[in-house]
Amino acid sequence: MTRLVIDASVSVKWFIHSENEGNVPKAIEILKGIGDNTISIIQPPHWMAETIAVLARLQPEKVYRAIDLLDAMEIPVKAAAPEFKLASRLALDLDHHLFDTLYHALALQEEATLITADRRYFNKAAEFGSINMLTDFDSGLPN
């Protein structure tokens, strides 16, 4: 089973389907994999808040339904001192926001892969491993 951490740049695509939002089919492929139990995800504690914050800014009419759907997914959440320490180190080393590095630290600690659509973070952090761009995601499953 594929084990992933999904940042908000990906999870928001589960709800926004417009021509301005790229790679929605790839994000939906991950969502389907979660539903089919071929993909497992683990998330840091802020993932739902960050997803909803972006959605509230872009398509506020979808916020309450999105909260209900994300809550119903019962996604495991983890962040203890080791994840926060690693995330802090990444944030300092990369001069980047802790919320982004916390996703990555969790992937590193949990032997998972962070999937992101955030090219800026990816370019800074790729050298640490356990990170892929959404554009490059391939579940190996038929679409």
URGI-V941063 format. One record per backbone hydrogen bond with DSSP energy under -0.5 kcal/mol. CO is the residue of the C=O (numbers start at 1). NH is the residue of the N-H. Records with the same first field share a line. If there is no record, write none. Layout:
BEGIN
CO->NH + NH
END
This chain:
BEGIN
2->4 + 40
3->113
4->42
5->7 + 115
7->10 + 11
8->12
10->13
11->14
12->15 + 16
15->17
16->18
18->21
20->22
21->24
23->27
24->28
25->29
26->30
27->31
28->32
29->33
30->34
31->35
32->36
33->38 + 39
34->37
38->2
40->4
41->76
43->78
44->47
46->50
47->51
48->52
49->53
50->54
51->55
52->56
53->57
54->58
55->59
59->62
60->63
62->66
63->67
64->68
65->69
66->70
67->71
68->72
69->73
70->75
71->74
76->43
80->83 + 84
81->85
82->86
83->87
84->88
85->89
86->90
87->91
88->92
89->93
90->94
91->95 + 96
97->100 + 101
98->102
99->103
100->104
101->105
102->106
103->107
104->108
105->109
106->110
107->112
108->111
113->5
114->116 + 132
115->7
116->134
117->119
118->122
119->123
120->124
121->125
122->126
125->128
126->129
130->114
132->116
133->136
134->137
END
